[in-house]
């Protein structure tokens, strides 16, 4: 998500002061807040290339993916440079950018939100036949977010479903029938597991240190979601809750050789969520979408005898 944030541009000096005027970017310094944004740079002619992108912390060349103007991948995870029209993308941890050259005399620099916890500074190096220029980009680290609320909805493929897992198997060879007692839930983890998941890169960055607890769905009835009083930590790590089934089953083992195993029924619940966060600097609301997943035994099982 991009924010409209204050950005500060410093244009180049006059042709006389600069000396060389064959390749003149309209902006030489871009200063941007941590939320990210997009800046358009124009140049006086189209006879130039991007020779590299360097992280100013250690003067390290940045690698990423390079695309043609028609969106075909040219190079993957390669040191960035661009001869003509096209696009370059780089995502370095919890920060990154997209640099696009759609016309010979323009350049668009788009920064993602910087959730790395440190400032992100780099240069875009331009080269023509007889001169070189640098566009310096300085992005502050994001000041983070506060938790506001969470909402749950049912979307395509959401809802409740059942599946089966194999439990423990037993083999016998006895001369006469006898009773055998066992726990039908042996052989699988009998606990309730829950976790959040999201395709958004920063879905769990902002609340990672705060251990934010949120209410989670307790039931679904007629397409309506109900939440209970229980709260769970908003995390993509699996949280386990012990069910503690102590049930035993007693069966009669027939004489001779015999074998059986258990099939244990589990319940899976998938619900879509929207998490709302408030930016600490601007007060703007950020939305993060994903899924909450619950997997738990239902307590039902079957005993399957093998012939």
C-alpha positions as CSV (number, residue, x, y, z in Angstrom):
1,X,0.0,0.0,0.0
2,X,1.4,3.4,-1.0
3,X,0.8,6.6,1.1
4,X,0.8,10.2,0.1
5,X,3.7,11.4,2.2
6,X,6.0,14.4,2.3
7,X,8.9,14.0,-0.2
8,X,11.7,16.4,-0.7
9,X,13.4,16.8,-4.1
10,X,16.5,18.7,-4.9
11,X,16.8,19.7,-8.5
12,X,20.1,19.9,-10.3
13,X,21.9,23.3,-10.7
14,X,21.9,25.3,-13.9
15,X,23.7,24.1,-17.0
16,X,26.5,26.7,-16.4
17,X,27.1,25.6,-12.8
18,X,26.9,21.9,-13.6
19,X,29.3,22.1,-16.5
20,X,28.1,19.1,-18.5
21,X,24.5,19.3,-19.8
22,X,24.1,16.3,-22.1
23,X,22.3,14.2,-19.5
24,X,20.5,16.3,-16.9
25,X,18.0,14.6,-14.4
26,X,15.4,16.9,-13.0
27,X,16.0,15.6,-9.5
28,X,19.3,14.6,-8.0
29,X,18.2,14.0,-4.4
30,X,15.0,12.3,-3.2
31,X,14.2,12.3,0.5
32,X,11.2,10.2,1.5
33,X,9.4,9.2,4.6
34,X,9.2,5.5,5.7
35,X,5.8,4.9,4.3
36,X,7.2,5.0,0.8
37,X,5.9,6.7,-2.4
38,X,6.6,7.4,-6.0
39,X,8.7,10.0,-7.8
40,X,9.0,10.9,-11.5
41,X,12.4,12.0,-12.8
42,X,12.8,13.6,-16.3
43,X,16.0,13.8,-18.2
44,X,17.1,16.2,-21.0
45,X,17.7,13.4,-23.6
46,X,17.3,9.7,-24.0
47,X,20.9,8.7,-24.7
48,X,21.7,7.1,-21.3
49,X,21.5,3.9,-19.3
50,X,21.2,2.8,-15.6
51,X,24.7,1.4,-14.9
52,X,23.9,0.3,-11.4
53,X,22.1,0.8,-8.1
54,X,24.2,1.0,-5.0
55,X,23.4,0.8,-1.3
56,X,25.3,3.7,0.2
57,X,25.8,1.7,3.4
58,X,29.1,0.1,2.4
59,X,28.7,1.1,-1.3
60,X,27.3,-2.3,-2.2
61,X,25.7,-3.1,-5.5
62,X,22.0,-4.0,-5.1
63,X,20.7,-7.1,-6.9
64,X,17.1,-7.8,-8.0
65,X,15.0,-8.7,-11.0
66,X,15.1,-7.0,-14.3
67,X,12.1,-6.9,-16.8
68,X,11.7,-5.7,-20.3
69,X,9.2,-3.0,-21.2
70,X,6.6,-5.7,-22.1
71,X,7.0,-7.3,-18.6
72,X,9.2,-10.2,-19.5
73,X,11.8,-11.3,-16.9
74,X,15.3,-10.7,-18.3
75,X,17.4,-11.4,-15.3
76,X,16.5,-12.8,-11.9
77,X,18.5,-12.0,-8.7
78,X,21.1,-10.1,-10.7
79,X,23.1,-7.0,-10.0
80,X,20.8,-4.2,-11.3
81,X,21.4,-2.3,-14.5
82,X,19.2,-1.3,-17.4
83,X,20.3,-0.5,-21.0
84,X,17.0,0.7,-22.4
85,X,13.3,0.7,-21.4
86,X,12.1,-1.7,-18.7
87,X,11.8,-2.2,-15.0
88,X,14.0,-3.2,-12.1
89,X,12.7,-4.5,-8.8
90,X,14.6,-5.2,-5.5
91,X,13.3,-6.2,-2.1
92,X,16.0,-6.1,0.5
93,X,14.6,-7.6,3.7
94,X,11.7,-5.4,4.8
95,X,12.4,-2.6,2.3
96,X,12.6,-2.3,-1.4
97,X,11.9,-0.4,-4.6
98,X,10.8,-0.5,-8.2
99,X,12.6,1.6,-10.8
100,X,10.8,1.9,-14.2
101,X,11.9,3.5,-17.4
102,X,8.8,3.7,-19.6
103,X,10.1,6.4,-22.0
104,X,13.7,7.4,-23.1
105,X,13.6,10.7,-21.1
106,X,11.8,9.6,-17.9
107,X,12.4,7.5,-14.8
108,X,10.0,6.5,-12.1
109,X,11.4,5.5,-8.7
110,X,8.8,3.9,-6.4
111,X,9.7,2.9,-2.8
112,X,8.0,0.3,-0.7
113,X,7.3,1.0,3.0
114,X,10.6,0.7,5.0
115,X,9.8,-1.7,7.8
116,X,13.5,-2.7,8.3
117,X,14.0,-0.6,11.4
118,X,16.8,1.5,9.8
119,X,17.1,4.2,7.1
120,X,17.5,3.0,3.5
121,X,19.8,5.0,1.3
122,X,20.9,4.2,-2.2
123,X,22.0,5.8,-5.5
124,X,20.7,5.2,-9.0
125,X,23.8,5.6,-11.3
126,X,23.2,7.0,-14.8
127,X,25.7,6.7,-17.6
128,X,25.9,8.2,-21.1
129,X,28.7,8.2,-23.6
130,X,30.7,11.0,-22.0
131,X,29.3,11.6,-18.5
132,X,27.7,10.0,-15.4
133,X,25.1,11.2,-12.9
134,X,23.8,10.0,-9.6
135,X,20.3,10.2,-8.2
136,X,20.5,9.8,-4.4
137,X,17.5,8.3,-2.6
138,X,17.2,8.7,1.2
139,X,14.3,6.9,2.9
140,X,13.6,7.1,6.6
141,X,12.6,4.0,8.6
142,X,8.9,3.7,9.3
143,X,7.9,4.7,12.8
144,X,5.5,1.7,12.9
145,X,1.9,1.1,13.8
146,X,-0.5,0.6,16.7
147,X,-3.2,-2.1,16.6
148,X,-6.7,-0.7,16.0
149,X,-9.0,-3.6,15.3
150,X,-9.6,-6.9,13.4
151,X,-12.5,-8.1,11.3
152,X,-13.4,-11.5,10.0
153,X,-15.3,-12.4,6.9
154,X,-16.1,-15.5,4.8
155,X,-14.7,-15.5,1.3
156,X,-14.3,-18.2,-1.4
157,X,-12.9,-21.5,0.0
158,X,-13.4,-20.3,3.6
159,X,-15.5,-22.2,6.2
160,X,-15.4,-25.5,8.0
161,X,-14.2,-28.8,6.7
162,X,-13.3,-32.3,8.0
163,X,-10.4,-34.6,7.3
164,X,-8.9,-37.8,8.6
165,X,-5.5,-38.8,9.9
166,X,-4.2,-42.3,10.6
167,X,-3.6,-43.1,14.2
168,X,-1.6,-45.9,15.8
169,X,-1.7,-49.4,14.4
170,X,-1.6,-52.7,16.3
171,X,-0.8,-56.3,15.5
172,X,-1.7,-59.4,17.5
173,X,-1.1,-63.1,17.5
174,X,-3.0,-64.7,20.3
175,X,-4.3,-68.3,21.0
176,X,-7.6,-67.3,22.4
177,X,-9.8,-64.1,22.4
178,X,-8.8,-61.4,24.9
179,X,-9.6,-57.9,25.8
180,X,-7.3,-55.0,24.9
181,X,-7.5,-51.4,26.2
182,X,-5.9,-48.5,24.4
183,X,-6.1,-44.8,23.7
184,X,-7.7,-44.4,20.2
185,X,-5.9,-41.0,19.8
186,X,-2.3,-42.4,20.1
187,X,-0.2,-41.8,17.1
188,X,-1.1,-38.2,16.2
189,X,-0.8,-34.9,17.9
190,X,-4.0,-34.3,19.7
191,X,-4.1,-30.6,20.1
192,X,-5.7,-27.5,18.6
193,X,-3.5,-25.5,16.3
194,X,-4.1,-22.0,15.0
195,X,-2.1,-19.5,13.0
196,X,-2.6,-16.4,10.8
197,X,-1.2,-16.3,7.3
198,X,-1.0,-13.5,4.7
199,X,0.6,-12.9,1.3
200,X,1.5,-9.3,2.3
201,X,5.2,-8.9,2.9
202,X,4.8,-6.8,6.1
203,X,1.7,-8.6,7.5
204,X,3.5,-9.5,10.8
205,X,6.3,-7.0,11.0
206,X,4.5,-4.2,12.8
207,X,3.2,-6.2,15.8
208,X,6.0,-8.8,16.1
209,X,7.5,-7.3,19.2
210,X,4.2,-6.3,20.8
211,X,2.5,-9.7,21.0
212,X,-0.9,-8.2,20.1
213,X,-3.8,-10.5,21.2
214,X,-7.0,-10.5,19.2
215,X,-10.3,-12.3,19.4
216,X,-10.6,-15.3,17.0
217,X,-13.7,-17.1,15.6
218,X,-15.3,-19.6,17.9
219,X,-18.0,-20.9,15.5
220,X,-19.7,-20.4,12.1
221,X,-23.4,-20.7,11.8
222,X,-25.4,-19.9,8.6
223,X,-22.5,-18.0,7.1
224,X,-22.2,-15.9,10.2
225,X,-19.0,-15.8,12.2
226,X,-19.1,-15.7,16.0
227,X,-16.1,-14.8,18.2
228,X,-15.7,-15.8,21.8
229,X,-14.0,-14.2,24.7
230,X,-10.7,-16.1,24.1
231,X,-7.9,-14.1,22.6
232,X,-4.8,-15.4,20.7
233,X,-1.6,-13.7,19.6
234,X,-1.6,-12.3,16.1
235,X,1.3,-14.3,14.6
236,X,2.1,-16.5,11.6
237,X,3.7,-19.0,14.0
238,X,1.6,-22.0,15.0
239,X,0.0,-21.8,18.4
240,X,-0.8,-25.1,20.1
241,X,-3.5,-25.8,22.7
242,X,-3.5,-29.2,24.4
243,X,-6.9,-31.0,24.1
244,X,-5.9,-33.6,26.7
245,X,-8.1,-36.5,25.5
246,X,-7.8,-39.2,28.1
247,X,-10.4,-41.5,26.6
248,X,-9.7,-45.3,26.4
249,X,-11.3,-47.9,24.3
250,X,-11.6,-51.6,25.2
251,X,-12.0,-54.2,22.4
252,X,-11.9,-57.9,22.1
253,X,-9.0,-59.3,20.1
254,X,-9.9,-62.5,18.2
255,X,-7.7,-65.6,18.4
256,X,-5.0,-66.0,15.8
257,X,-3.4,-63.1,13.9
258,X,-5.2,-59.8,13.6
259,X,-4.4,-56.1,13.0
260,X,-6.2,-52.8,13.2
261,X,-5.5,-49.1,13.2
262,X,-7.5,-46.0,14.0
263,X,-8.7,-43.1,11.8
264,X,-9.0,-39.9,13.8
265,X,-11.3,-37.1,12.5
266,X,-10.0,-33.5,12.5
267,X,-11.8,-30.2,11.9
268,X,-10.3,-27.4,9.8
269,X,-11.7,-23.8,9.9
270,X,-10.5,-21.1,7.5
271,X,-11.7,-17.5,7.9
272,X,-10.5,-14.3,6.1
273,X,-9.4,-11.4,8.2
274,X,-8.7,-7.7,7.8
275,X,-6.3,-6.2,10.4
276,X,-6.4,-2.4,10.9
277,X,-3.3,-0.6,12.1
278,X,-2.8,3.1,12.8
279,X,0.4,4.7,11.6
280,X,2.3,6.2,14.5
281,X,3.6,9.2,12.5
282,X,0.6,10.1,10.3
283,X,-2.4,8.5,12.0
284,X,-3.4,6.9,8.7
285,X,-5.0,3.5,8.8
286,X,-3.2,0.5,7.2
287,X,-5.1,-2.6,6.2
288,X,-3.6,-6.1,6.2
289,X,-5.6,-9.0,4.7
290,X,-5.1,-12.7,5.2
291,X,-6.5,-15.9,6.6
292,X,-6.9,-17.3,10.1
293,X,-6.7,-21.1,10.2
294,X,-7.7,-23.5,13.0
295,X,-7.0,-27.3,13.0
296,X,-8.3,-29.5,15.8
297,X,-9.5,-33.0,16.5
298,X,-13.3,-33.4,16.8
299,X,-13.0,-36.3,19.2
300,X,-14.5,-38.8,16.7
301,X,-12.6,-41.8,15.5
302,X,-13.0,-45.2,13.8
303,X,-11.3,-48.5,14.4
304,X,-10.3,-50.2,11.1
305,X,-9.6,-53.9,11.1
306,X,-7.3,-55.3,8.4
307,X,-8.3,-58.5,6.7
